[in-house]
Amino acid sequence: MTCNLTEGISKGCRDNAGGIVEAYIGNMPSGYTGNEWYSVSGGTITSISGLTLYQFVPTKNSSSFSHDIQSSVETGGIGYTHSLNLVFAKNSADMRNTIKLLGEATTIAIVRDKNEKYWLLGPQNGLELTAGNGGSGVSLGDLNGWNITLSSDEPHPAFEVSAGIIDGLLAS
């Protein structure tokens, strides 16, 4: 395996948008060892098996994902922390129960960003609920709801997911 660069990064057009529209979250596929539940070609996920996803629609202009680099020059190691930050308005018993389950489960997520690209988070080690808070807010315009973070340490940055496979993964 070569560690030499084979291409650069161009500036591109000014047609980029920040933020996410929605996240699809499901239980980490079981019965597999490693990453055999998905196929990758050129850094893009082209197929996924054994996964059912549930739609999570956060409050508009409130949520994001990141894949932060974790590097050690001393050991020669590199990894990535995948984080999904979601904000949901309006407290309810159903929301409370779902967030409680997110805290107990090991999950993965596919996030749709505002550029209509899909990204897979937590594919190797699974996402876990690592931070968050819920409450009423104080002022009339404050958040009455939840702000949660799911995260995972992974060997690779988030993979882009082919849009054509999403519909087949959604719970009916």
Summary of the structure (lengths in Angstrom):
residues: 172
radius of gyration: 17.3
end to end distance: 42.6
largest distance: 57.6
contacts: 438
relative contact order: 0.24
helix: 10%
strand: 45%
